[in-house]
Amino acid sequence: MDINSSRTGTVRSGLPPHRWTKVDDPDGIAVVASHATVIAGGGPAGLTAAYELTKHGHSSVVLESDPNLVGGISRTDQYKGYRFDIGGHRFFSKSAEVNAIWREILGDQFITRSRLSRIYYNRKFFYYPLKPVDALMKLGPWRATLILASYLKATLKPIKPERSFEDWVVNRFGRLLFEIFFKTYTEKVWGMPTNEITAEWAAQRIKGLSLVGAVTNALFGNRKSKGEVIKTLIESFQYPRLGPGQMWECARDKIRGQGGAVHLDRRVVRIEHDGTAVTTFVAKDSNGKLTAYHGQNFISTLPIRELIRCLSPQPPDAVVKAAESLRYRDFLTVVLIVDRAETFPDTWIYIHEPDVRLGRVQNFKNWSPDLVPDPTKSSLGLEYFCFEGDDLWTMPDADLIELGRREMDKMGLISASEVSDGCVVRMPKAYPVYDDAYQGHLAVIRAWLKNLPNLELAGRNGMHKYNNQDHSMMTAVLAARNILGLGQFDTWKVNTDAEYHEEGNEAEDTTGRIVPRKISAA
């Protein structure tokens, strides 16, 4: 089916509201919906874009594949009254504009939470960021001596050149501390050896930290020149009282209240275009019914691989091949209901034990007491990092819950007998993977998508950028402003320091928050 619609390069506010038309179509499309802007994906980016558009009186609709929830990876799931986050989302941003949007949407429903996140290793808790005195005492005098000797050796004979994540960390902490506190967890999360990950990720992800820096922070507090805060050392943050999904549920309601639309159970399965512009998003619901949404402008937060698969007609083979080469890291959360009012004081724990598959534990009651309906109980989120289709991903829910109970008991964190219930949530495409070829693939795709100027990309998966929530939101704000005719913003310039640029040189493109990337064979 090919639905024709009028198009303009830039759409401004004041356009008529959406319209519905019944049609008969051999493809089974029973309804056509018309909006000024159609948005695929109801995560932070998609909802932020719609919120920005509707504030300006601009007709828009958000199509979300989930039949019940909005928020994407930032949603809040529920099980028997227990609310739980998918990964843990701190609300902290250097961007005053993003902070203002959060406050505008959620108002007084934010609570301030103190961060306590520790490493669990060798059946002991270690503060993270590392407090050297604490760590050395718990490791014992003999191992502490070896760690200091290892650090001195790294200082006197650093690895040159620094090619890998392993090289970078060893040069700043010593090999022994690297093996204890960095190697195991990193390899669990990303599924690749630390000596195959480029050093750039460590330089960005743990920037500003060294053993000397950690000691200085422990003694004199978290200070840097010109008031800069080391992100890794942030000690408190804002959090919605009922979890991050509360933010996006409120955004959904405000969008609807301002005349916009948010349609759940609408998975975009086809994106029609004529080679010069997108004309239609076709969405399917869980009953198989198709709805065609046509408009003048479109925003996609779909994973780029899915976006290219949906295009009709398909782009050239080189573009399809580039999209199919993009990879993702997935994860799942095993939620355990524990018959204990308190478990441990941490907000979350990094599991560095090499003999369990568990990577991280979220203590939801310490994110917000209101996430747990029964004050005599606790709920824990056990995070397992995996690839879609591997043995963890395909393991039956009952077996995953049993694995979680067994591993928590084995580590001595809780007793298996204290677990009264549980559930499993799988999150595909949680992290875009940066391998040594992804930038080339992305360049091919972006070059071809310029043929469709009325299509904006936004968000983490929508741009294959490992963005934080606030950066994803800012890409959406700028995409919306492009549509509204409020400027010509290059959304690809949104970076991790909340510096947002207009019409920058494409050669200066930044990919946002860096993720582990394999060292090139060259």
C-alpha positions as a Python dict, from the first residue, in 0.01 Angstrom:
ca = {
    (1, 'M'): (0, 0, 0),
    (2, 'D'): (121, 349, -82),
    (3, 'I'): (-48, 642, 92),
    (4, 'N'): (20, 983, -56),
    (5, 'S'): (31, 1291, 164),
    (6, 'S'): (127, 1652, 122),
    (7, 'R'): (469, 1738, 260),
    (8, 'T'): (662, 2048, 352),
    (9, 'G'): (1024, 2077, 452),
    (10, 'T'): (946, 2246, 781),
    (11, 'V'): (625, 2217, 981),
    (12, 'R'): (531, 2482, 1235),
    (13, 'S'): (267, 2507, 1505),
    (14, 'G'): (-98, 2579, 1436),
    (15, 'L'): (-161, 2280, 1210),
    (16, 'P'): (-500, 2104, 1229),
    (17, 'P'): (-546, 1819, 1479),
    (18, 'H'): (-510, 1456, 1378),
    (19, 'R'): (-777, 1291, 1163),
    (20, 'W'): (-897, 932, 1123),
    (21, 'T'): (-1025, 784, 799),
    (22, 'K'): (-1167, 436, 739),
    (23, 'V'): (-1032, 269, 425),
    (24, 'D'): (-1046, -68, 253),
    (25, 'D'): (-703, -199, 168),
    (26, 'P'): (-573, -534, 39),
    (27, 'D'): (-287, -521, 290),
    (28, 'G'): (-538, -530, 576),
    (29, 'I'): (-488, -170, 686),
    (30, 'A'): (-826, -66, 821),
    (31, 'V'): (-750, 281, 954),
    (32, 'V'): (-547, 577, 839),
    (33, 'A'): (-448, 837, 1097),
    (34, 'S'): (-317, 1179, 996),
    (35, 'H'): (-87, 1384, 1219),
    (36, 'A'): (159, 1662, 1156),
    (37, 'T'): (438, 1454, 1314),
    (38, 'V'): (448, 1080, 1377),
    (39, 'I'): (696, 944, 1634),
    (40, 'A'): (810, 582, 1662),
    (41, 'G'): (892, 480, 2018),
    (42, 'G'): (757, 585, 2357),
    (43, 'G'): (1084, 603, 2550),
    (44, 'P'): (1244, 920, 2691),
    (45, 'A'): (1334, 1050, 2344),
    (46, 'G'): (1000, 985, 2176),
    (47, 'L'): (794, 1126, 2463),
    (48, 'T'): (1021, 1429, 2504),
    (49, 'A'): (985, 1509, 2134),
    (50, 'A'): (606, 1485, 2157),
    (51, 'Y'): (603, 1694, 2474),
    (52, 'E'): (807, 1968, 2306),
    (53, 'L'): (586, 1961, 1997),
    (54, 'T'): (254, 1968, 2181),
    (55, 'K'): (369, 2259, 2397),
    (56, 'H'): (382, 2456, 2073),
    (57, 'G'): (34, 2343, 1962),
    (58, 'H'): (176, 2098, 1708),
    (59, 'S'): (-18, 1779, 1632),
    (60, 'S'): (183, 1463, 1704),
    (61, 'V'): (134, 1097, 1786),
    (62, 'V'): (370, 857, 1965),
    (63, 'L'): (359, 490, 1864),
    (64, 'E'): (478, 258, 2141),
    (65, 'S'): (500, -118, 2090),
    (66, 'D'): (445, -210, 2457),
    (67, 'P'): (74, -267, 2527),
    (68, 'N'): (88, -122, 2879),
    (69, 'L'): (397, 83, 2958),
    (70, 'V'): (584, 385, 2829),
    (71, 'G'): (942, 482, 2906),
    (72, 'G'): (1144, 224, 2712),
    (73, 'I'): (1447, 121, 2915),
    (74, 'S'): (1352, 399, 3160),
    (75, 'R'): (1011, 250, 3233),
    (76, 'T'): (899, 119, 3569),
    (77, 'D'): (758, -231, 3562),
    (78, 'Q'): (521, -374, 3824),
    (79, 'Y'): (470, -718, 3974),
    (80, 'K'): (205, -773, 4242),
    (81, 'G'): (232, -410, 4348),
    (82, 'Y'): (614, -405, 4350),
    (83, 'R'): (753, -139, 4119),
    (84, 'F'): (1100, -182, 3976),
    (85, 'D'): (1341, 6, 3756),
    (86, 'I'): (1504, -150, 3450),
    (87, 'G'): (1868, -92, 3537),
    (88, 'G'): (1853, 194, 3786),
    (89, 'H'): (1819, 552, 3659),
    (90, 'R'): (1970, 844, 3842),
    (91, 'F'): (1828, 1182, 3748),
    (92, 'F'): (2135, 1403, 3723),
    (93, 'S'): (2227, 1630, 3434),
    (94, 'K'): (2462, 1918, 3362),
    (95, 'S'): (2194, 2054, 3131),
    (96, 'A'): (1976, 2318, 3301),
    (97, 'E'): (1727, 2274, 3018),
    (98, 'V'): (1684, 1901, 3076),
    (99, 'N'): (1657, 1955, 3452),
    (100, 'A'): (1384, 2212, 3384),
    (101, 'I'): (1191, 1964, 3167),
    (102, 'W'): (1210, 1699, 3439),
    (103, 'R'): (1076, 1945, 3697),
    (104, 'E'): (810, 2074, 3460),
    (105, 'I'): (677, 1723, 3402),
    (106, 'L'): (707, 1571, 3749),
    (107, 'G'): (690, 1868, 3986),
    (108, 'D'): (726, 1777, 4353),
    (109, 'Q'): (738, 1401, 4295),
    (110, 'F'): (1119, 1395, 4301),
    (111, 'I'): (1301, 1270, 4607),
    (112, 'T'): (1670, 1320, 4683),
    (113, 'R'): (1858, 995, 4731),
    (114, 'S'): (2202, 941, 4874),
    (115, 'R'): (2417, 717, 4662),
    (116, 'L'): (2572, 414, 4824),
    (117, 'S'): (2707, 173, 4564),
    (118, 'R'): (2965, -82, 4663),
    (119, 'I'): (3165, -359, 4504),
    (120, 'Y'): (3110, -710, 4633),
    (121, 'Y'): (3426, -919, 4607),
    (122, 'N'): (3562, -1213, 4803),
    (123, 'R'): (3250, -1202, 5023),
    (124, 'K'): (3327, -846, 5134),
    (125, 'F'): (3185, -502, 5051),
    (126, 'F'): (3417, -236, 4910),
    (127, 'Y'): (3312, 123, 4859),
    (128, 'Y'): (3279, 246, 4505),
    (129, 'P'): (3428, 482, 4413),
    (130, 'L'): (3716, 308, 4584),
    (131, 'K'): (3825, 430, 4925),
    (132, 'P'): (4182, 306, 4931),
    (133, 'V'): (4218, 274, 5309),
    (134, 'D'): (3894, 77, 5329),
    (135, 'A'): (3994, -144, 5036),
    (136, 'L'): (4345, -215, 5158),
    (137, 'M'): (4226, -300, 5510),
    (138, 'K'): (3963, -544, 5383),
    (139, 'L'): (4204, -709, 5144),
    (140, 'G'): (4446, -771, 5429),
    (141, 'P'): (4803, -654, 5491),
    (142, 'W'): (4975, -902, 5263),
    (143, 'R'): (4751, -835, 4962),
    (144, 'A'): (4759, -461, 5037),
    (145, 'T'): (5137, -472, 5018),
    (146, 'L'): (5120, -653, 4685),
    (147, 'I'): (4869, -396, 4553),
    (148, 'L'): (5094, -105, 4648),
    (149, 'A'): (5392, -280, 4491),
    (150, 'S'): (5186, -341, 4177),
    (151, 'Y'): (5085, 26, 4167),
    (152, 'L'): (5445, 144, 4206),
    (153, 'K'): (5556, -90, 3929),
    (154, 'A'): (5285, 49, 3698),
    (155, 'T'): (5391, 404, 3785),
    (156, 'L'): (5760, 339, 3720),
    (157, 'K'): (5709, 122, 3410),
    (158, 'P'): (5374, 215, 3253),
    (159, 'I'): (5244, 24, 2954),
    (160, 'K'): (5316, 215, 2634),
    (161, 'P'): (5133, 272, 2413),
    (162, 'E'): (4801, 244, 2597),
    (163, 'R'): (4592, 52, 2351),
    (164, 'S'): (4338, -132, 2566),
    (165, 'F'): (4106, -72, 2859),
    (166, 'E'): (4332, -308, 3053),
    (167, 'D'): (4642, -99, 2974),
    (168, 'W'): (4469, 224, 3081),
    (169, 'V'): (4346, 94, 3416),
    (170, 'V'): (4667, -93, 3500),
    (171, 'N'): (4871, 223, 3443),
    (172, 'R'): (4657, 414, 3695),
    (173, 'F'): (4576, 150, 3957),
    (174, 'G'): (4830, -128, 3910),
    (175, 'R'): (4762, -474, 3770),
    (176, 'L'): (4649, -640, 4090),
    (177, 'L'): (4384, -377, 4170),
    (178, 'F'): (4272, -393, 3807),
    (179, 'E'): (4220, -769, 3831),
    (180, 'I'): (4025, -736, 4155),
    (181, 'F'): (3802, -437, 4086),
    (182, 'F'): (3778, -383, 3708),
    (183, 'K'): (3834, -695, 3500),
    (184, 'T'): (3555, -934, 3608),
    (185, 'Y'): (3268, -687, 3609),
    (186, 'T'): (3364, -522, 3279),
    (187, 'E'): (3383, -857, 3103),
    (188, 'K'): (3045, -961, 3246),
    (189, 'V'): (2875, -645, 3126),
    (190, 'W'): (3021, -626, 2777),
    (191, 'G'): (3094, -988, 2694),
    (192, 'M'): (3447, -931, 2568),
    (193, 'P'): (3796, -948, 2721),
    (194, 'T'): (3934, -626, 2869),
    (195, 'N'): (4252, -653, 2661),
    (196, 'E'): (4040, -632, 2346),
    (197, 'I'): (3854, -313, 2450),
    (198, 'T'): (4000, 20, 2342),
    (199, 'A'): (4152, 249, 2604),
    (200, 'E'): (3923, 537, 2503),
    (201, 'W'): (3633, 387, 2696),
    (202, 'A'): (3827, 381, 3022),
    (203, 'A'): (3955, 733, 2960),
    (204, 'Q'): (3598, 859, 2927),
    (205, 'R'): (3413, 631, 3167),
    (206, 'I'): (3657, 660, 3459),
    (207, 'K'): (3813, 990, 3355),
    (208, 'G'): (3977, 1196, 3627),
    (209, 'L'): (4032, 894, 3851),
    (210, 'S'): (4355, 726, 3958),
    (211, 'L'): (4474, 565, 4278),
    (212, 'V'): (4618, 901, 4383),
    (213, 'G'): (4295, 1074, 4279),
    (214, 'A'): (4086, 828, 4475),
    (215, 'V'): (4298, 886, 4786),
    (216, 'T'): (4272, 1264, 4741),
    (217, 'N'): (3895, 1237, 4708),
    (218, 'A'): (3872, 1023, 5021),
    (219, 'L'): (4074, 1276, 5222),
    (220, 'F'): (3959, 1611, 5081),
    (221, 'G'): (3626, 1546, 4912),
    (222, 'N'): (3512, 1550, 4551),
    (223, 'R'): (3669, 1865, 4408),
    (224, 'K'): (3805, 1956, 4069),
    (225, 'S'): (3921, 2278, 3916),
    (226, 'K'): (3659, 2525, 3789),
    (227, 'G'): (3388, 2347, 3983),
    (228, 'E'): (3387, 2038, 3761),
    (229, 'V'): (3234, 1727, 3918),
    (230, 'I'): (3374, 1384, 3836),
    (231, 'K'): (3057, 1204, 3730),
    (232, 'T'): (3170, 872, 3876),
    (233, 'L'): (3187, 1035, 4222),
    (234, 'I'): (2837, 1187, 4236),
    (235, 'E'): (2708, 1112, 4587),
    (236, 'S'): (2340, 1210, 4560),
    (237, 'F'): (2081, 1235, 4287),
    (238, 'Q'): (1714, 1299, 4218),
    (239, 'Y'): (1474, 1011, 4167),
    (240, 'P'): (1097, 997, 4098),
    (241, 'R'): (911, 872, 4403),
    (242, 'L'): (751, 585, 4208),
    (243, 'G'): (1044, 514, 3978),
    (244, 'P'): (1151, 661, 3642),
    (245, 'G'): (838, 528, 3475),
    (246, 'Q'): (643, 782, 3681),
    (247, 'M'): (821, 1056, 3486),
    (248, 'W'): (721, 909, 3151),
    (249, 'E'): (369, 820, 3259),
    (250, 'C'): (326, 1187, 3357),
    (251, 'A'): (478, 1295, 3023),
    (252, 'R'): (229, 1070, 2841),
    (253, 'D'): (-62, 1226, 3031),
    (254, 'K'): (61, 1581, 2969),
    (255, 'I'): (103, 1510, 2596),
    (256, 'R'): (-254, 1384, 2578),
    (257, 'G'): (-375, 1679, 2785),
    (258, 'Q'): (-212, 1920, 2539),
    (259, 'G'): (-385, 1762, 2240),
    (260, 'G'): (-122, 1508, 2139),
    (261, 'A'): (-168, 1132, 2117),
    (262, 'V'): (19, 835, 2263),
    (263, 'H'): (-89, 500, 2120),
    (264, 'L'): (23, 184, 2298),
    (265, 'D'): (45, -161, 2142),
    (266, 'R'): (159, -8, 1814),
    (267, 'R'): (475, -166, 1676),
    (268, 'V'): (603, 10, 1365),
    (269, 'V'): (648, -261, 1103),
    (270, 'R'): (675, -60, 782),
    (271, 'I'): (804, 285, 695),
    (272, 'E'): (691, 398, 353),
    (273, 'H'): (882, 655, 154),
    (274, 'D'): (908, 773, -206),
    (275, 'G'): (1282, 828, -214),
    (276, 'T'): (1256, 1194, -123),
    (277, 'A'): (1054, 1182, 201),
    (278, 'V'): (886, 946, 442),
    (279, 'T'): (510, 932, 389),
    (280, 'T'): (377, 676, 638),
    (281, 'F'): (452, 471, 947),
    (282, 'V'): (250, 148, 946),
    (283, 'A'): (199, -1, 1292),
    (284, 'K'): (68, -341, 1398),
    (285, 'D'): (-106, -418, 1727),
    (286, 'S'): (-96, -747, 1920),
    (287, 'N'): (-406, -868, 1735),
    (288, 'G'): (-238, -817, 1401),
    (289, 'K'): (-443, -513, 1300),
    (290, 'L'): (-250, -261, 1093),
    (291, 'T'): (-287, 116, 1119),
    (292, 'A'): (-125, 360, 878),
    (293, 'Y'): (-11, 690, 1029),
    (294, 'H'): (78, 950, 773),
    (295, 'G'): (207, 1297, 834),
    (296, 'Q'): (443, 1567, 725),
    (297, 'N'): (735, 1493, 954),
    (298, 'F'): (854, 1180, 1133),
    (299, 'I'): (1083, 1099, 1425),
    (300, 'S'): (1230, 753, 1479),
    (301, 'T'): (1372, 628, 1808),
    (302, 'L'): (1370, 269, 1679),
    (303, 'P'): (1700, 81, 1680),
    (304, 'I'): (1864, 181, 1353),
    (305, 'R'): (1881, -181, 1242),
    (306, 'E'): (1502, -207, 1284),
    (307, 'L'): (1447, 127, 1113),
    (308, 'I'): (1629, 13, 800),
    (309, 'R'): (1449, -322, 801),
    (310, 'C'): (1114, -140, 809),
    (311, 'L'): (1184, 89, 512),
    (312, 'S'): (967, 28, 207),
    (313, 'P'): (1106, 24, -50),
    (314, 'Q'): (1429, -105, 94),
    (315, 'P'): (1739, 114, 57),
    (316, 'P'): (2043, -6, -143),
    (317, 'D'): (2213, -328, -38),
    (318, 'A'): (2512, -142, 110),
    (319, 'V'): (2282, 41, 351),
    (320, 'V'): (2098, -276, 450),
    (321, 'K'): (2428, -456, 505),
    (322, 'A'): (2558, -169, 720),
    (323, 'A'): (2243, -178, 935),
    (324, 'E'): (2258, -554, 977),
    (325, 'S'): (2618, -518, 1096),
    (326, 'L'): (2517, -302, 1396),
    (327, 'R'): (2521, -501, 1720),
    (328, 'Y'): (2359, -467, 2062),
    (329, 'R'): (2418, -590, 2416),
    (330, 'D'): (2107, -707, 2598),
    (331, 'F'): (2027, -775, 2960),
    (332, 'L'): (1761, -916, 3185),
    (333, 'T'): (1649, -845, 3541),
    (334, 'V'): (1547, -1118, 3784),
    (335, 'V'): (1331, -956, 4051),
    (336, 'L'): (1329, -1133, 4387),
    (337, 'I'): (1078, -1058, 4663),
    (338, 'V'): (1258, -1109, 4994),
    (339, 'D'): (1093, -1176, 5330),
    (340, 'R'): (1307, -922, 5509),
    (341, 'A'): (1241, -555, 5582),
    (342, 'E'): (1604, -461, 5513),
    (343, 'T'): (1875, -644, 5322),
    (344, 'F'): (2177, -417, 5274),
    (345, 'P'): (2208, -37, 5276),
    (346, 'D'): (2329, -2, 4916),
    (347, 'T'): (2131, 150, 4633),
    (348, 'W'): (2305, -95, 4403),
    (349, 'I'): (2597, -338, 4422),
    (350, 'Y'): (2852, -432, 4158),
    (351, 'I'): (2920, -806, 4172),
    (352, 'H'): (3288, -878, 4107),
    (353, 'E'): (3274, -1241, 4213),
    (354, 'P'): (3410, -1441, 3919),
    (355, 'D'): (3224, -1760, 4016),
    (356, 'V'): (2871, -1622, 3960),
    (357, 'R'): (2708, -1489, 3643),
    (358, 'L'): (2528, -1209, 3822),
    (359, 'G'): (2659, -862, 3731),
    (360, 'R'): (2477, -608, 3946),
    (361, 'V'): (2205, -596, 4213),
    (362, 'Q'): (1954, -313, 4251),
    (363, 'N'): (1799, -263, 4597),
    (364, 'F'): (1471, -101, 4495),
    (365, 'K'): (1362, -8, 4846),
    (366, 'N'): (1671, 211, 4877),
    (367, 'W'): (1594, 388, 4550),
    (368, 'S'): (1253, 474, 4694),
    (369, 'P'): (1060, 312, 4981),
    (370, 'D'): (742, 362, 4778),
    (371, 'L'): (856, 102, 4523),
    (372, 'V'): (787, -171, 4781),
    (373, 'P'): (422, -199, 4894),
    (374, 'D'): (489, -415, 5202),
    (375, 'P'): (730, -254, 5453),
    (376, 'T'): (814, -595, 5598),
    (377, 'K'): (962, -707, 5266),
    (378, 'S'): (1231, -600, 5020),
    (379, 'S'): (1268, -640, 4645),
    (380, 'L'): (1598, -687, 4464),
    (381, 'G'): (1676, -662, 4093),
    (382, 'L'): (1944, -906, 3981),
    (383, 'E'): (2094, -796, 3650),
    (384, 'Y'): (2241, -1045, 3405),
    (385, 'F'): (2411, -909, 3093),
    (386, 'C'): (2377, -1124, 2784),
    (387, 'F'): (2316, -1137, 2411),
    (388, 'E'): (1965, -1195, 2281),
    (389, 'G'): (1932, -1564, 2203),
    (390, 'D'): (2214, -1692, 2426),
    (391, 'D'): (2165, -1943, 2709),
    (392, 'L'): (2078, -1679, 2970),
    (393, 'W'): (1833, -1499, 2743),
    (394, 'T'): (1646, -1819, 2652),
    (395, 'M'): (1649, -1972, 3000),
    (396, 'P'): (1294, -2023, 3135),
    (397, 'D'): (1181, -1767, 3392),
    (398, 'A'): (1155, -2025, 3670),
    (399, 'D'): (1514, -2136, 3607),
    (400, 'L'): (1638, -1776, 3606),
    (401, 'I'): (1465, -1708, 3938),
    (402, 'E'): (1622, -2022, 4081),
    (403, 'L'): (1964, -1916, 3944),
    (404, 'G'): (1925, -1579, 4115),
    (405, 'R'): (1821, -1735, 4446),
    (406, 'R'): (2113, -1977, 4431),
    (407, 'E'): (2376, -1716, 4344),
    (408, 'M'): (2258, -1469, 4611),
    (409, 'D'): (2266, -1750, 4867),
    (410, 'K'): (2610, -1863, 4750),
    (411, 'M'): (2750, -1514, 4797),
    (412, 'G'): (2588, -1480, 5139),
    (413, 'L'): (2388, -1169, 5046),
    (414, 'I'): (2052, -1326, 5130),
    (415, 'S'): (1936, -1678, 5206),
    (416, 'A'): (1755, -1864, 4931),
    (417, 'S'): (1486, -1954, 5184),
    (418, 'E'): (1404, -1584, 5228),
    (419, 'V'): (1290, -1548, 4865),
    (420, 'S'): (913, -1578, 4850),
    (421, 'D'): (845, -1480, 4489),
    (422, 'G'): (1001, -1339, 4175),
    (423, 'C'): (965, -1245, 3811),
    (424, 'V'): (1185, -1181, 3506),
    (425, 'V'): (1202, -886, 3266),
    (426, 'R'): (1408, -905, 2949),
    (427, 'M'): (1537, -586, 2786),
    (428, 'P'): (1661, -631, 2428),
    (429, 'K'): (1903, -384, 2274),
    (430, 'A'): (1985, -217, 2605),
    (431, 'Y'): (2328, -104, 2488),
    (432, 'P'): (2444, -23, 2134),
    (433, 'V'): (2776, -198, 2076),
    (434, 'Y'): (3070, 2, 1945),
    (435, 'D'): (3291, -238, 1756),
    (436, 'D'): (3580, -132, 1535),
    (437, 'A'): (3353, -98, 1229),
    (438, 'Y'): (3033, 56, 1366),
    (439, 'Q'): (3127, 416, 1278),
    (440, 'G'): (3172, 322, 913),
    (441, 'H'): (2837, 141, 910),
    (442, 'L'): (2668, 439, 1073),
    (443, 'A'): (2822, 677, 819),
    (444, 'V'): (2678, 474, 530),
    (445, 'I'): (2332, 474, 686),
    (446, 'R'): (2335, 844, 774),
    (447, 'A'): (2449, 941, 426),
    (448, 'W'): (2157, 755, 267),
    (449, 'L'): (1900, 883, 520),
    (450, 'K'): (1975, 1238, 403),
    (451, 'N'): (1749, 1147, 110),
    (452, 'L'): (1460, 1158, 361),
    (453, 'P'): (1488, 1509, 511),
    (454, 'N'): (1154, 1487, 693),
    (455, 'L'): (1282, 1198, 908),
    (456, 'E'): (1463, 1286, 1233),
    (457, 'L'): (1648, 1032, 1447),
    (458, 'A'): (1665, 1064, 1825),
    (459, 'G'): (1752, 867, 2137),
    (460, 'R'): (1996, 595, 2234),
    (461, 'N'): (1900, 323, 1988),
    (462, 'G'): (1754, 570, 1742),
    (463, 'M'): (2104, 708, 1686),
    (464, 'H'): (2307, 405, 1796),
    (465, 'K'): (2466, 624, 2065),
    (466, 'Y'): (2518, 503, 2419),
    (467, 'N'): (2350, 811, 2561),
    (468, 'N'): (2235, 879, 2913),
    (469, 'Q'): (1865, 958, 2954),
    (470, 'D'): (1927, 1334, 2953),
    (471, 'H'): (2128, 1323, 2631),
    (472, 'S'): (1858, 1116, 2461),
    (473, 'M'): (1605, 1377, 2572),
    (474, 'M'): (1812, 1660, 2431),
    (475, 'T'): (1840, 1495, 2089),
    (476, 'A'): (1459, 1478, 2091),
    (477, 'V'): (1417, 1841, 2196),
    (478, 'L'): (1640, 1955, 1909),
    (479, 'A'): (1467, 1724, 1660),
    (480, 'A'): (1133, 1875, 1764),
    (481, 'R'): (1268, 2228, 1728),
    (482, 'N'): (1392, 2146, 1379),
    (483, 'I'): (1038, 2040, 1290),
    (484, 'L'): (890, 2350, 1451),
    (485, 'G'): (1120, 2571, 1249),
    (486, 'L'): (1291, 2709, 1560),
    (487, 'G'): (1641, 2649, 1428),
    (488, 'Q'): (1863, 2412, 1234),
    (489, 'F'): (2013, 2191, 1499),
    (490, 'D'): (2249, 1902, 1441),
    (491, 'T'): (2121, 1642, 1687),
    (492, 'W'): (2434, 1434, 1633),
    (493, 'K'): (2633, 1698, 1819),
    (494, 'V'): (2467, 1625, 2152),
    (495, 'N'): (2746, 1488, 2364),
    (496, 'T'): (2805, 1367, 2717),
    (497, 'D'): (2892, 1708, 2860),
    (498, 'A'): (2553, 1850, 2760),
    (499, 'E'): (2712, 2080, 2503),
    (500, 'Y'): (2463, 2114, 2220),
    (501, 'H'): (2579, 2257, 1889),
    (502, 'E'): (2411, 2402, 1581),
    (503, 'E'): (2528, 2312, 1233),
    (504, 'G'): (2865, 2177, 1336),
    (505, 'N'): (3127, 2034, 1107),
    (506, 'E'): (3037, 1671, 1047),
    (507, 'A'): (3404, 1580, 1077),
    (508, 'E'): (3379, 1683, 1441),
    (509, 'D'): (3097, 1438, 1509),
    (510, 'T'): (3084, 1299, 1861),
    (511, 'T'): (2924, 967, 1942),
    (512, 'G'): (2807, 1054, 2290),
    (513, 'R'): (2897, 838, 2587),
    (514, 'I'): (3166, 594, 2486),
    (515, 'V'): (3110, 221, 2530),
    (516, 'P'): (3365, -59, 2507),
    (517, 'R'): (3490, -94, 2154),
    (518, 'K'): (3709, -372, 2026),
    (519, 'I'): (4064, -286, 1930),
    (520, 'S'): (4098, -283, 1555),
    (521, 'A'): (4290, -573, 1406),
    (522, 'A'): (4512, -315, 1241),
}
